[in-house]
Amino acid sequence: MTLASTPDRKEIDYLEAGLLFFFFTLPFFQKLNSLAIVLTFLAIVIVAIKTKTVPLFKLHWFLPALFVYFTVSVLATNGGWALIERRITFVLVPLMIGFYSSFFLRNDFKRKASYAYLAGCYAAVVMCFVRAVIRSIRYIDGHWVFNPKLPISEKFDFLTSAIMGGNYFFDNEFSFFIDSTYFGLYLVMALLLIFEIYRTTSTNKVFWLVTYTFTFIPLFLLSSKASMLSALLLTIGIPFVTQVSWKIKGGVMAGIVLVSIAFMYFNPRLNEFVSTLPGTVGKIDPKARFGHSLRILSWDASLSVIKENWLWGVGEGNKESTLINKYIEKGYDVPAKEMFNSHNQYLDFLLGGGIIGLGLFLFGLIQFFAGAFVQKNLVNTGFIFIFSFSAMFENLLTRYAGAVFLAAFLCLLHVDQPFYDSRN
């Protein structure tokens, strides 16, 4: 299709600004990120009106196919609109980036989008930290007191209070904008982008190294076990996929061992996980109230439902009610009361769509991974690893934060341009 005219640089700048704002707002409230999408589509409409046509561009099948799967399954099983709405980014994000790239994809767009994303992540971290400090300052008996522990956890020390009632500097009390699990996932992605920038540029290397190291502090505070583990595994893998001396590899490994020990010893959630894991392996405690034992109950109930509906699943609209009924049947009181999901994205697809749904999901991920592996694209391979690993412990696509994360980075990392052009 021939364009009636082409947009000028100023209009492209508006469109690019909308996309960069979209990546900046990813770690913030859903409403702010949705506003960024609206503004970007407004710029798209303006450009389309000026050019008097809508350009054609390539659209990978995976994300639209996931959206069609969720939509059809939800409607077929009388699910609510909210189940569809949180996955609409599977269509909107590819359209936004595809429309922009059809006109003019600058060589440095991935780099600029990565900078915008990193700026958003660390702005969110600073805001969360400032908020935690403010919430911890109290005026008691004529004196200002700094006490980050919630009233219910007053009798515990600073670290223990995080799992015994709450602490303003840990977990969801610290993560203000999105759930701590997803914020942790976003920060692990930030580590990957920092590594790629560090690897492909010859300037500011010390700054990026310090930033990479600093990121483990908010990861520690967020206390997401999946995020901490994936961050450590990512950092372990980096020296072995880059051309560095064995001395550097040994130094990194020693550092990771020390950080891992510190995390396991000082982080209350990870410490609890490590100390209780031996007693939970192969055991199911129907009366479990916290920790890894609860997740085992979710997995066990999910597998029971899957065995009965392995081919087609129970449908996306019926997953929640079916799983809750299974909790009740098995006497899993806490998961039933709290309406827990399966806490595993792969089990979640089996629940909703059986092997058909899981097959669709895995085929798309494997295709992206295979392409990245063949091209020896480290950042693309790392992204698939981060998402796939975290998906073993959370239903990432159940929430908007997880769905938009997958859509944003699949589209950003797989446009046909280098991640970073050192000539710019």
C-alpha positions in Angstrom: 0.0 0.0 0.0 1.4 3.4 -1.0 1.3 6.2 1.5 -0.4 9.4 0.4 2.3 11.2 2.3 4.9 10.5 5.0 4.9 11.9 8.5 7.5 14.5 9.2 10.1 14.2 11.9 8.1 16.2 14.5 5.1 13.8 14.2 7.4 10.8 14.5 8.9 12.4 17.6 5.4 12.6 19.1 4.7 9.0 18.3 8.1 7.9 19.7 7.5 10.0 22.8 4.3 8.2 23.5 6.1 4.8 23.2 8.9 5.9 25.5 6.4 7.2 28.0 4.7 3.7 27.8 7.9 2.0 28.7 8.7 4.5 31.5 5.3 3.9 33.1 5.4 0.0 33.1 6.5 -0.2 36.8 3.8 2.2 37.9 0.0 2.1 38.3 -2.0 0.4 35.5 -4.0 3.6 35.0 -0.8 5.6 34.2 0.4 2.9 31.8 -3.1 2.8 30.2 -2.9 6.6 29.7 0.4 6.1 27.9 -1.3 3.7 25.6 -4.1 6.1 24.9 -1.7 9.0 24.2 0.3 6.8 21.8 -2.8 5.7 19.9 -3.8 9.4 19.7 -0.5 10.1 18.0 -1.1 7.1 15.7 -4.5 8.5 14.7 -2.9 11.9 14.0 -0.2 10.3 11.8 -2.7 8.1 10.0 -4.9 11.1 9.2 -2.0 13.1 7.9 -0.8 10.2 5.7 -4.4 9.4 4.7 -3.8 5.7 5.1 -3.0 3.0 7.6 0.4 1.3 6.7 0.8 -2.4 6.6 3.3 -4.0 8.9 4.3 -7.5 10.1 2.5 -8.8 13.2 3.8 -11.9 14.8 1.1 -14.5 15.5 1.9 -15.3 19.1 0.4 -12.4 21.1 -2.7 -12.0 19.0 -3.2 -15.8 19.1 -3.0 -15.7 22.9 -5.6 -12.9 23.0 -7.9 -14.9 20.7 -7.5 -18.0 22.9 -8.3 -16.1 26.1 -11.3 -14.2 24.5 -12.9 -17.3 23.0 -12.4 -19.4 26.1 -13.7 -16.7 28.5 -16.8 -16.0 26.3 -17.5 -19.8 25.9 -17.4 -20.3 29.6 -19.4 -17.2 30.6 -16.3 -15.4 32.1 -16.3 -11.7 32.9 -14.9 -8.8 30.8 -12.1 -8.2 33.3 -10.6 -11.6 32.2 -10.3 -10.3 28.6 -9.4 -6.7 29.4 -6.2 -7.5 31.2 -4.9 -9.3 28.1 -5.9 -6.7 25.5 -2.3 -5.5 25.6 -1.5 -8.6 23.5 -3.1 -6.7 20.6 -2.6 -3.0 21.5 1.2 -3.2 22.2 2.1 -5.0 18.9 -0.1 -2.5 17.0 1.7 0.5 18.7 5.2 -0.7 18.0 4.3 -2.1 14.6 2.7 1.2 13.5 5.8 3.2 14.6 8.3 0.8 13.0 6.3 0.8 9.7 7.1 4.4 9.2 10.5 4.9 10.7 12.3 2.7 13.2 15.4 4.6 14.4 18.5 2.5 15.0 18.6 3.6 18.7 14.9 3.0 19.5 15.6 -0.1 21.6 18.3 1.7 23.5 16.1 4.7 24.2 13.1 2.5 25.2 15.4 0.6 27.5 16.6 3.9 29.1 13.0 5.0 29.5 12.2 1.6 31.2 15.2 1.8 33.5 14.4 5.4 34.4 10.8 4.3 35.3 12.0 1.3 37.4 14.5 3.3 39.5 12.1 6.3 39.8 9.5 3.8 41.2 12.2 2.3 43.6 13.1 5.8 44.9 9.4 6.7 45.4 8.7 3.4 47.2 11.7 4.0 49.5 10.7 7.6 50.3 7.2 6.5 51.0 8.5 3.7 53.3 10.6 6.3 55.2 7.7 8.7 55.6 5.3 6.0 56.8 8.0 4.9 59.4 8.2 8.3 61.0 5.7 8.8 63.9 5.1 11.4 66.5 4.7 9.7 69.9 4.6 11.4 73.3 6.1 14.6 72.0 9.0 12.9 70.1 9.6 11.9 66.5 10.2 8.1 66.3 11.4 6.1 63.3 9.7 2.7 63.4 9.0 0.8 60.1 7.3 -2.1 61.8 3.5 -2.4 61.6 1.7 -2.4 65.0 1.0 -6.1 64.8 4.7 -6.9 64.4 6.1 -4.5 67.1 7.5 -7.3 69.3 9.7 -8.7 66.5 13.0 -7.4 65.1 13.4 -5.4 61.9 13.8 -8.4 59.6 11.5 -10.9 61.3 8.7 -8.3 61.3 8.5 -8.6 57.5 6.9 -12.0 57.8 5.3 -11.6 61.2 2.8 -8.8 60.6 4.6 -6.4 58.2 7.3 -3.9 57.7 7.1 -0.8 55.5 10.4 -1.7 53.8 9.5 -5.2 52.7 7.2 -7.0 50.3 3.9 -5.4 49.3 4.2 -2.8 52.1 7.2 -1.5 50.2 6.0 -2.0 46.6 3.4 0.7 46.2 2.6 0.8 42.5 2.3 -2.9 41.6 2.4 -6.2 43.4 5.9 -7.0 44.8 6.2 -10.2 42.7 5.8 -8.3 39.5 8.0 -5.4 40.6 10.7 -7.9 41.3 10.2 -9.4 37.9 10.6 -5.9 36.3 13.8 -5.3 38.2 15.3 -8.6 37.0 14.5 -7.4 33.5 16.2 -4.2 34.4 19.4 -6.2 35.3 19.3 -7.8 31.9 19.0 -4.5 30.1 21.8 -3.0 32.1 24.0 -5.9 31.3 23.3 -5.5 27.5 24.0 -1.8 27.7 27.2 -2.4 29.6 28.3 -5.1 27.1 27.6 -3.0 24.0 29.0 0.4 25.0 32.4 1.6 25.9 31.3 4.5 28.1 29.9 4.8 31.6 30.8 1.2 32.4 31.4 1.9 36.1 28.0 3.7 36.4 26.2 0.7 34.9 28.1 -1.8 37.1 27.2 0.2 40.2 23.6 0.4 39.0 23.5 -3.4 38.4 24.8 -4.0 41.9 22.5 -1.5 43.5 19.4 -3.2 42.0 19.9 -6.2 44.4 18.9 -3.9 47.3 15.3 -3.3 46.2 15.1 -7.0 45.1 16.0 -7.9 48.7 13.3 -5.6 50.0 10.7 -6.8 47.6 11.4 -10.4 48.9 10.0 -12.2 45.8 11.7 -15.6 45.9 11.3 -16.1 42.2 12.8 -12.7 41.4 15.8 -13.2 43.8 16.5 -16.6 42.4 16.2 -15.5 38.8 18.4 -12.5 39.4 21.1 -14.7 41.0 20.9 -17.3 38.1 21.0 -14.5 35.5 24.1 -13.0 37.2 25.8 -16.5 37.4 25.1 -17.1 33.7 26.4 -13.7 32.4 30.2 -14.5 32.7 29.8 -17.8 30.9 28.1 -16.2 27.8 30.6 -13.4 27.5 34.3 -13.4 26.6 35.9 -12.7 29.9 38.8 -14.3 31.7 38.4 -17.1 34.1 39.6 -14.8 36.9 36.7 -12.5 36.3 34.3 -15.5 36.1 35.7 -16.8 39.4 35.3 -13.4 41.0 31.7 -13.1 39.8 31.0 -16.6 41.1 32.5 -15.8 44.5 30.5 -12.6 44.7 27.3 -14.5 43.8 28.0 -17.1 46.5 28.4 -14.3 49.1 25.2 -12.5 47.9 23.3 -15.8 47.9 24.4 -16.6 51.4 23.5 -13.1 52.5 20.1 -13.3 50.9 19.4 -16.7 52.5 20.6 -15.7 55.9 19.2 -12.1 56.2 16.1 -12.1 53.9 13.2 -13.3 56.1 11.2 -14.9 53.3 14.1 -16.6 51.6 15.4 -17.7 55.0 12.0 -19.2 55.9 11.8 -20.9 52.5 15.2 -22.5 52.8 14.6 -23.6 56.4 11.2 -25.1 55.8 11.8 -26.6 52.3 13.2 -30.0 53.5 10.2 -30.6 55.6 7.7 -29.8 52.7 9.3 -31.9 49.9 6.9 -34.7 49.1 4.5 -33.7 51.9 1.1 -32.1 51.8 -0.3 -30.4 54.8 -4.0 -29.5 54.3 -3.8 -27.1 57.3 -0.8 -25.2 56.0 -1.1 -21.4 56.8 1.9 -19.8 55.1 5.1 -20.3 53.1 5.9 -22.9 50.5 3.5 -25.4 52.0 0.6 -23.2 50.7 1.9 -23.2 47.2 2.2 -27.0 47.3 -1.6 -27.1 48.1 -2.3 -24.9 45.1 -0.2 -27.1 42.8 -1.7 -30.3 44.2 -5.3 -29.1 43.7 -4.5 -27.8 40.2 -3.0 -31.1 39.2 -6.1 -32.9 40.5 -8.3 -30.8 38.3 -6.0 -31.1 35.3 -6.1 -35.0 35.5 -9.9 -34.8 35.1 -9.8 -32.2 32.3 -6.4 -32.8 30.6 -7.4 -32.3 26.9 -9.5 -29.1 26.8 -9.3 -27.8 30.4 -12.3 -26.3 32.2 -12.2 -23.0 30.4 -10.8 -19.6 31.4 -14.1 -18.5 32.8 -14.4 -21.6 35.1 -10.8 -21.9 36.4 -11.3 -20.0 39.6 -14.5 -21.6 40.7 -13.4 -25.1 39.8 -10.1 -24.7 41.7 -11.8 -23.3 44.7 -14.3 -26.2 44.7 -11.3 -28.6 44.6 -9.7 -26.8 47.6 -12.9 -27.3 49.5 -13.1 -30.9 48.5 -9.6 -31.6 49.7 -10.0 -29.6 52.9 -7.4 -26.9 51.9 -9.0 -24.2 54.0 -6.6 -21.2 53.5 -6.3 -21.5 49.7 -10.1 -21.8 49.5 -10.7 -18.8 51.7 -8.1 -16.7 50.0 -9.2 -17.9 46.5 -5.6 -18.8 45.5 -4.9 -19.5 41.9 -2.5 -22.3 40.7 0.7 -20.2 41.3 2.1 -21.6 38.1 1.5 -20.2 34.6 2.0 -23.6 32.9 -0.5 -25.3 35.2 -2.8 -22.3 34.7 -2.9 -22.9 30.9 -3.6 -26.6 31.5 -6.4 -25.7 33.8 -8.0 -23.3 31.4 -7.2 -24.9 28.0 -5.7 -28.3 28.7 -2.8 -29.5 26.5 -4.3 -27.3 23.7 -3.9 -24.1 25.6 -0.5 -25.1 27.1 0.7 -26.2 23.6 -0.1 -22.8 22.1 1.7 -21.0 24.9 4.8 -23.2 24.8 5.0 -23.2 21.0 5.2 -19.4 21.0 7.8 -19.2 23.7 9.9 -22.0 22.2 9.8 -20.3 18.8 11.1 -17.0 20.2 13.7 -18.8 22.3 15.0 -20.9 19.3 15.3 -17.7 17.2 17.2 -15.9 19.9 19.5 -18.9 20.5 20.3 -19.4 16.8 21.0 -15.7 16.4 23.1 -15.8 19.6 21.0 -12.8 20.9 21.8 -12.7 24.6 19.2 -10.2 25.7 16.4 -11.9 23.9 17.4 -15.3 25.3 17.7 -13.8 28.7 14.2 -12.3 28.5 12.7 -15.7 27.7 14.6 -17.3 30.5 13.4 -14.6 33.0 9.8 -14.9 32.0 9.7 -18.7 31.7 11.5 -19.2 35.1 9.1 -16.8 36.9 6.2 -18.5 35.3 6.9 -21.6 37.3 6.0 -19.8 40.5 3.3 -17.3 39.4 0.4 -16.9 37.1 2.0 -14.0 35.4 -0.6 -13.5 32.7 -3.4 -13.4 35.3 -2.7 -9.7 36.1 -2.2 -6.7 33.8 1.3 -6.2 35.1 2.4 -9.6 33.8 0.5 -9.5 30.5 1.8 -6.0 29.6 5.4 -7.1 30.6 5.3 -10.0 28.1 3.8 -7.9 25.3 6.1 -4.9 25.8 9.3 -6.8 25.7 8.5 -9.4 23.1 7.6 -6.6 20.8 10.6 -4.4 21.7 13.2 -7.1 21.6 12.1 -8.7 18.3 11.8 -5.7 16.0 14.4 -6.1 13.2 17.0 -3.7 14.5 20.1 -4.2 16.7 19.6 -3.6 20.4 22.3 -0.9 20.5 24.1 0.8 17.6 27.4 2.1 18.9 27.6 4.4 15.9 24.8 6.6 17.3 
